[in-house]
Amino acid sequence: MNVALKSETRGAAKADAHASVSLLPTHPGGWAQYKHERLFQLGWKDLEEVQLAALQHRFSQMKDGVAALERLAKKQGVTRIDSISDALPLFFDHRVYKSYPLTLIESRDFPKLTSWLNRLTLHNLLKMDLSGLKTLDGWLDRLQDYGMMIGHSTGTTGKLSFIPRSRVEWPSWNASYTEAYRAATDIDPTKEFLPTFVPSYRGGHQMGQKMMWMFNTAGAGGPEEYHTLYQTPLSADLMSLAGRLQSAEDKGELDRLALDPVLLQKRQEMIAQGRRREQDMEAWFTKLIDQYRGRRVKVGGTFGDLTRVALSGKAKGLKCSFASNSIIMSGGGMKGYKDAPPDWKDQIKKFFGIERFCSMYGMSECVGSAPMCEHGFFHFMPFIIPILLDKDARELPREGIQTGRLALFDLLAETYWGGFISGDQVTMHWDENCACGWKGPRIETTITRFAEMEGGDDKITCAGSQQAYNEFMDYVMQV
């Protein structure tokens, strides 16, 4: 099978599983329209040329339009990219998308927060109407109405990252997720619908919640078959200010923050939810166990959430009896859950009575996801270029088995820069001899956060000139 390179900007036809693959470097979003069976027949060495051409195209598109990239390229002295390694000095580290001063959220200075975000996207956000905004949730809703699809992180470091995705990315985002899901589960969510249980909130702008709502609702067969523990969205305001609000309350200074009374009411409701979570969980899940007894279902959620459900349910004597071909779809890590038992995965499978444990690896900053194969490896599709770095941000060889910091270039990012240095330590296999038959680079499922290894402080080093990068960070932090 050949990888055909064409010069046209559009026209990559959606392929069935047996069609040839034609990857256009000027339209990498079209790559996501191909079935995973075809994409995973492509070795990474066969893809290097077209991936480099697509990366060069993205740089050409954005170097004069994304202000942060323009500043970093100028500081690093990069005017052209002749190899994938040449792009490394231009990769944003994970601090960039949360480089705003937290005071902007505390004071609800949305004009300045919008101005900060505007440096990270090709879209002109300065034309957006900001009148009447009182909350971060309201700001994110307004951006959504404007054509953005902002997703934020969980804020485990104390600040939310805001990823400036937009409707432009939606077609490839939807296609890539659907195909990664099919690869991980052997289920086509556009044709085969499974009632879905998620022990969490019903949507919100947090990237994980946003994706579960966008993709799982249809895959469940409609909103009435998508069951969440709580019927309200997860509040970005409360996630962002949780620590600050608690500190102010402890000091008796909550009134000084002059927060919207609606937000304070939401906080009280969330605190009350937290206190009765176990009782809510038991009542909610007991009802679902009875309602869906003997039926094929999907249980979704983070590793941490499902572990808590399994341990709590087991302690209370709950028994699940779903159909044997049901599936568990989990990911997202433990998110600070440090007391999980070593056999947490087996505990989850045993409690739910479901043997099939599926997963995908992804991060808020990346459009594409890497499905886990039946032999327990996460495989990257061609529109994600993975790079492994040592502790000094030098590229590790693309050979054998290597452990280091994961960096990615996301070719599906069309309106913001796709070069990103993560906070994850992974073990990469470059040999392409996975027993599942899929080619391409793959990583083991044991993934460690550098911040957790280093006591909460991820001392990241950049490629290129460190001084130039520090000056760039000073720029993106200005408002």
Beta strands, then each sheet from edge to edge (+ up, - down):
strand 1: 3-4
strand 2: 21-22
strand 3: 92-93
strand 4: 151-152
strand 5: 162-163
strand 6: 196-198
strand 7: 226-228
strand 8: 298-302
strand 9: 327-331
strand 10: 356-361
strand 11: 370-371
strand 12: 377-379
strand 13: 384-389
strand 14: 401-410
strand 15: 419-429
strand 16: 442-444
strand 17: 448-449
sheet 1: 1+ 2+
sheet 2: 3+ 15+ 14- 13+
sheet 3: 3+ 15+ 16- 12+
sheet 4: 3+ 15+ 17-
sheet 5: 4+ 5-
sheet 6: 7+ 6+ 8+ 9+ 10+ 11-
end
